[in-house]
Amino acid sequence: MNSDPMIAKIQEYLQRPALQHLDVIRKRNFRITLLAQGEYNLNYHLSATDGGEELVFRVNIDTQINRADQIEYEYKALRLLRHSGVTPVPYWVDDSREVFDQGVLLMQFLPGEPLDYERDRLGAADVFAAIHQLPVPESENHLIRETAPLSLIYEECTGLLDTYIKSDLADPDIRSYLLDIRDWADHHRHAERFYQQDPWNAIVNTEVNSGNFIVNRANASIHLVDWEMPRWGDPSQDLAHFCSPLTTLWKTSFRMTSGQKQEFVDFYKSSISDRHLRDTLEERLRLRDPFVYLRGISWSAMGWVAYQTKFSGMRNESTWQTLQRYMRLEFIRSLFDPVLKQSLV
């Protein structure tokens, strides 16, 4: 007998009349197993005994966007994306809290494996192009808007960096270098006026690490599956994050060369129909890249201290090893030395 009480709760919930009206649920029996447990959601795999479509039942635990309607926000984003062909199809959302303490979401299960940067990065460029070109009716656009994208990152990072800078554990040389980076970012964040004066807005995912892609090699398909905190913003947000060493090295040993990054960008541009975006994309990325690096290293600096002091969650040894690699002066300098020598405007 399964010891997870949530499984019995989900089984009972699926019998509710409102759920039985859904074609993907009606009169079907499901085997329910835990798929993944994270800080913000519990995900269960629903495998039908009739061999039909498999589903994901997501139980929300906490919010990443500091909003009470986290699960509805995600569901509405998936609804906007439903014709993209590269995201999961949403079927049901319930934020009534009548049965579960937080909201629940039912969506398509996509079998496969995480993205491999060596094999799949150009396929990912196609995924981004499909998402970024998707038309979004203004009347349906509920997404948080990035009106001052570089200042938003800078202000978020100052708080994260303070955790390291004020810590007795901090390396003095790294502390001094991080202060230089912070000052540079403060001086250059006004470069965001480029995005404000020449907006090209789209749905951006904001969390594009390899684990949030599902690659199905048998079907030759790639999907981007995690949509907890999308924004309405510039496509450079996703592209810069995807190419960042702080992203690629998180779970793998892959770091894009400048040539590989250029190949990725060129492939993305070849999949975009809007000439103006193609013509301005590299400038949008040039301005965005250092702030994406700043966000990554600021979070890592905070995490490095938290793991040794006040961290109360489940310790992940792989995460700790990665944080230690990132918080080496040589690695940080490899990211920011070229940045500190240039002016963005």
N, C-alpha and C positions, 0 to 999 in steps of 0.2 A: 504494500500500500504506500502511495506517495505521501511523504510527511509535510509537503508544502501546502498549508491551508489555502493559499491563494489560488491554487489550481481548482479545488472544489468550488471556491467562490466564483471563479470565472465560468466553470461548467454550469453552475446554477444561473449565472447572469445571462448566458447565451440562450437560455430558455425563455427569456422575457419576450412577450409578444412583439415589442418594437424590433427586437433583433431578428425574430423569426420572419419578419417581412423582408429581410435582406436576402437576395438571391444567393449570396455567398455563405449564408448561415442556414437558411430554411431547411428543416428536416434532415440536417446532416449531423453526424456524430464526429467528435474531434478527440484526438489524442493531444493532450496539452503538456508541453515541457518548457522548462525555463530556457530561454534563448540567451539572454544576457542581462546582467544586473550592473547598473551604473549608479553614479551619484544622483542622477536626476530622474531616471526611469527604470522600471522593471519591464522587461520584454519577454513575452511568452510566445512560443511557436505553436500554432494550431494546425495540426495535420489531420485532414479528413480521412475517415476510414473508407470513403468511397473513391479515394484517389483524386479528388477534385482539387480546386485551388487551395493552396496553403496560405495561411494568414499570420499576421503579427498582432498580438493583443498587448498594447502598451499601457502600463499603469504609471501615471505621473507621480513623482515623489517630491520634486522641488523645481524651481524655476531658474533658468539661465538669463532671463530678460527682466527679472525683478517685476513680474506682473502676475496677478492672480489668475489670469486666463491663459496660462502657458499652453495647455493642451489644445484649446480652441485656436490659439494663434498658430500652432503648428498645423492643425487640421486645415485651416483656411489657406495656409501657404501651400500645402499639398494640393488643395483644390485649384489654386491658381496654376499649379504646375502639371495638372493631370493630363494635359495634351502634349507635354514635352516629349514623352516616350522614354525619358531617362530618369524618372523618379517613381517611387511607389504610388500606387493608386490608393487613395483614402476611401474608406467605406462608412465609417461611423465615428462619431465623437459624442461623449457624454460628460459634461462638466457639472452635472446636477449635485454630485457628492452624496447621492442617496444610498448607494451601495458601497462605493469606494471612497476613501477619505479624500482622494484627489481625482482629477479627471482621467478618463480612459479614451483610448484611440484604437480603432481597428483599421488595419491597412494590409495591403498586399505583401506577402512574403516573397523575397527575391533570393533564390539560392545562388551561391557562388563563393568567391574568395576575395580577400582584400586586394586592392590595386597594387600592382608591381610597377615601380617607377621605371625600370628598364624596359619593360614590355608594353606598358599601358599608358604612358604619359601623353602620347598623341591622341589616343582614344579619349582620354580625359579632356583634352582640348576641345574635341567634338562635343562632349557632354556639356562643357561650359558654354560653348557657342549656342547649343540648342536652348539652354536655360536663359541665357542673357538676351536672346532675341525673341523670347516669348512675349507676345502682346499682353498687357495687363490693363483691363478697363479701370479707369480712375475710380468709378463707383464701387469697385470690388477691392481696391488696393488698401488693405489694412496694415501694410508693413511699416515698421519703424523706419523713418527716413534719416539718412546720413547727410545732414545739412552742413556740418563742419567736420569732415571725416578725420583730418589730421589732428585737430585740436581734441577731438573725442578720444583718439588713441593716446595723445600726450597726457591728457588729464587722468585717464585710467592708469597710465604707466607710472605717473609720479607717486601715486599711493602705493603701488606694488614695489617700486624701487626703494621707497622709504623703509620698508621692512628690512631690506638688506643693508642699506646705508647706515641705519641706526643700530644694527645688530653688532654685538661684541664678537660674533663669529666671522664678520666680514673681513676679507683680505684687504689691507689698506690700498694696495695698488689697483685692485679691481674696483674698490669703492671710488677712488679718484677718477678712474676711467669712466665709470658709469655716470658720475657727476658731469664729466665733460660731454658725454652723449646726451644726457638730459638737457644741458644748456644749449647744445646744438639744435636739438629738436624744438625747444622753446623758441629759439630764434628763427627757425625755418618753417614752423607750422603754418604761418600765414600763406605758404605756397598753396594751401587748400583753395585759395581764391580761383585757381585754375579750374577746379571742379565746379565751383559755384558759378563762374562766368560761362563755362562751357559744359553744362550738365549732359551726361548720357547715362540715364538711370535704367536699372534693370533689377530683377530679383537676384540678389547675391546670397550665397549660402553662409559664408563667414567661417565655416568649420570644415575645411577641405583636406584633412589628412587622409592618408591611404586607407585607414580603417573605416571611413565613412563612404567609401566606394564599394560596390559589389560587382565583381567581374565574373561573368558566366562564360567560360571559354567554349562550352558546347554550343551555346547560342550566339557566340561572338557579340555579346552585349556588355555594356557598362552602365550602371545606374549610380546616382548619388542619393543616398538613402536617409541621411540624418538632417532633419529640417527643424530643429528646436529653436534656432535663433537667426533666421534669415533677416535681411534688411532690404530696403529699397535704396540702392546706391550704385556706385561706379563699378564696372566689371573688373577694374584693376584690383579691387579688394580680393576677389577670389583668385585671380591669376597670380598676384604677388604672394599670397599666402601659400598657394600650391607649390610654387617654385622655391620658397624660402628654405634654406638649410635647416632652420629650426623646425620646420614641418617634416621634411623628408627624412631627417636623421632621428626623428622621435621614435619610430618603430623599426627603422631599417638602417643600413649603412650607406645609403645612397645620398650623394650630394651632387646636384646638377652642376655641370660645367657651364661656362658662359655660352659655349656653342650649343649645348643641349637646351639651355633656356631659350636661346634665339630660335632654335628649331621648333620648340613648343609654341612660342609666340607667333612665329610665322604660320604654323599650322592652324592655330586659332584664327588668325586674320583671314586665312584662306576659306574658313568656314563661316565668316561673318559677311552679311550682305551689305551692311551700312559702310559706305566708303569713308565717311568722316571718322567713325570709330577706328577703322583700319589706319587712317592717316595720323591719328592722335594717340593711338594706344601706347606707343613706347614712351611718350612723354608722361602719360598717365601712370605708367608703371615706374618710371624714373622717380617721380615724386612720391609714390606710395611705398616703394621698397624699403627705405630706411625706417619708416614708421612701423611697418610690419615686423621688421627685425627688432625694433624697440619693444613692441608688444611681446614678442616671443621671449626676449632675454629678460624683460621685467618680470614676467610671470615665472620664469625659471629661477630668477634670483629670489623672489618671494618664496617659491616652493622649496628651494634649497635650505632656506632658514627654517621654514615651517616644519619640514621633515625632521629637523633636529631639535625643535623646541616644542611648539604648541600643537603639532599635528595630531588630530584625534581620530581620523578616519582609518580605513584599512590601508596599511602600508604596502605599496607595490614596489618590489625590489627592482624591477626593470625601470620604473619611473625614477627611482632614486639613482640608479646607475647613470641614466641619461642626464639627470640634473647635475650630477658631478662632472660629466663630460662638458656640459654647456658652461658651467661656472669655472672655467679655466681661462685665464687672461689671454692666452694664445688664441683660443677659439673665439672669444668675444672680439678681439682685435681683428681677426680675419673677416668678421662681419662689418665692423664699423671704421676701421682705418681708412678704407677708400671713401667712406661717407664724410668723415670729418675733414677731409681735404677738399671737399667741393661745396659749392653753394647751389641750392636748388633753384634760386631765381637770380 
